[in-house]
Amino acid sequence: MIENKYLNKLKELPEPVKQFGGLISITVLVILSFTILNIYWGGGDELIRKMKIEEERIEKEKKLNEVISNLPSGIVVFYDGSDHYKLSKEQYEAVCKITKLIPQRAIMAAHFLNYKAYELYTINGNKINDTFVKWDKDKNKCFAGYTVSGSNVGVNETANVSGEVLSFLSTGIDTRVYFIKNF
């Protein structure tokens, strides 16, 4: 009975009041929903910290890409006595930090001094497990390397090849390791 009494009073309200009441209730429901979602999945300070780190990474990458785009196409080196373009120390470090590719040419050249790596590379169908190019702050040099294994062909052996990067190949779009000194 009491329910019918209140229900009848609501039905008797003018249409604009009913619509305004509906609008208010939907607004409260949306705000409440987002508040609950923010409590469970909102990042807050953590999200802001991650965004700042990502912005710094993007800015650093833009600067490195600018260095790369200013390099001439072809082989670039950091040492004297070469006919190729010589990098400054700053360029050498920047190129090392942005280079991610070790092409097959550099891998095959490094194999000449590591027969085990060459053998594993050949029997596993020229598959490389892992590669790296990294800057060593202590030595102020760039190092690159890779790992080959025979696990996919039933040989339980791996070989790691690494060494100093002596030259890079600049394509105008990216840079690649050109020669690894691994002796």
N, C-alpha and C positions, 0 to 999 in steps of 0.2 A: 503494500500500500504506500509506504513512504517513497519507495522507488518510483511508483507511478506518479506520485504527486510532483516530484522533482523532474521527472521525465516530461510531464505535461508542461511544466513551467519553461523548460528548455525549448519545447516545441513552439511555445507562444512568443518567444523572443523574435524581434525583427530580423530579417535576413542579413542586413549589414553587420549586426552584432554577432550573429552566428559565424559569418565568414571571417570577421576579425578574430573571434575566439579560436577558430580553426587555424588561422595563420599563426597566432601566438603559440598554440600547442605544437604545431609542426616545427616552428623555430626553436622552441625549447627542446624538442625531441632531437633535432639535428645537432644542437650545441651539446647536449648531453651525450649523444653518440660519439661525437668527435672527442670529447673530454675523456670518455672511457677508452677509446682507441689510443689516445695520446698517453694515457697512463700505462697501458700495456706495451705499446710499440713505439712510442715517441722517443726520439734519440736525445733530445735536449742538448746538453753540453757535449755529450759524446759525439753527436752528429755534427755539431759546429766544429769540434776539434778535427774530425775526419775530413770535413769539407776544406778546412784551412790547410791541412797536410796535402790534400789532393791539388788545391790551387797552387801551392808552392812547387809541387812536383811538375805540374803543367807549365809553370813559369820557367822552371829550370830546363825542362825539355825544349821549350821555345828558344831559349838562349843557345842551347846546344845545337838545335836544328839550324839556327842562324849561322853558326860557325860552319856547319856542314855545307850549307847552301853556298857559302862563299869560297869553298875549296874548288880548285879546278878538277875536272874529270880526269881520271887516270890514277896512277900509282902515287901515293904520298908517303914520305918517309920522315924520320925525325933526326937522322944523322947526316953528317957532312960527307962529301965525296960521292954524291949521287947525281945523276942526270934528272931524277924525278923531283917533283915539288917537295920542298923541305918545310915541315911543320915547325912552328914555334913550340916552346914547352907547353904553353897554355892550350894551343890547338891540339897538340899531341894528347894531352890529358882529356880534353873535351871529346875528341874523336874516339878515344878508347872508351869513355863512359857511355857514348851513345851507340857504339857498334855492338850488334848482337849476332851478326851472321858470320859463319865460318864456311866459305864455299868448299866444294869438293876439291878444287885445285889446291887449296891450302892444306886440306886433310891428306891428300895424296902425297904432297911434298913432305909432310911430317912423317908419313909412313916409311919413307926410305930409311929412316934411322931407327925404326921400331918394327922389326919383322913380326913380332907377335901381334901387334895391333893391325898390321897389314893383313896377316893371315886371317884373323878374326873378322876383319872388315870384308874380306873377300868371301869367306864361307857363309857369312850371314846375309848376303845380298846387299852389301854396301849400306847397311843400317847403322846409324849413329844413335847411341842411347841418350847422350847428354852432351851439351856444349856449354862453354862459358867464355866470356870476355870480361876481364875485371882490371881495375886500376889498383896497383899496390902503392899506397901512400908512402910507406917506409922506403921503398926502393925507387920511387918516382918512375915506375915502368908499367907498361901494359902487358898483361899475361892472358893467354888464351889456351884452351884445351878442349878435349873431348874424351868420351868413354865409348868403347865398343865392347860388345860381348857376343858370345856364341850361344846364349841361352835359348834363343828362338830356333836353333838348329841342333840342340842337344849337347852342346859343348859348354861345360860349366866353367868357363874362364872369362875374365874381363881384362881389358888393357886400358890404362889411362895414359893419354899423351898430353903433355902440356909444355909450354915454353913461352919465351918472350916474343911479343909481336914486333917484327922488324919493319913491316910495311902494311899499309891499308890500300884498298882500292876504293876510290871515290867515284860514284856513278852520277853524282849531281843530285840524286834523290836520297841515297843512303851511302853508308860506308860498310866495307866488309874487310875481314882479315885477309891479307894477301899472302903473307909469309910468316910462319911460326918457327922461331929458332929453338929447337928442342934438343940441343946437344951441349 
